[in-house]
Amino acid sequence: MQHQGEFSARYRVEGVLGEGSTGTVVLARDATLSRQVAIKLLHPRLVTDPVALERFTAGRGSASQSRAQ
């Protein structure tokens, strides 16, 4: 998986922060908010695994919620 470059029109990936058994966390620049963000990407081999998808989506709000507090 390529981690450098443009993730979408909104995010530009700057590097890899870490990798684990279910995904990769990348450092990206959010063009809309003009700040750096961390984005967790699910490994492609797990996109059809319902258990992996549940675990992945269950934690998606944690970081943004803790940042807002």
C-alpha angles and dihedrals in degrees: 000000000000113000103178122080136031117346093186135326088285102045132051113194113226102177150318119285097182148330131221142170094283105031155337128264114215132191110233140173114238106216093196096052096030093228142100118267137180117235124193114213121197114231109256092235089064101051091097095045108099094199092051091047091051092051091046096050094041091066099040097100097043099087097044091046094051091047091054093053 
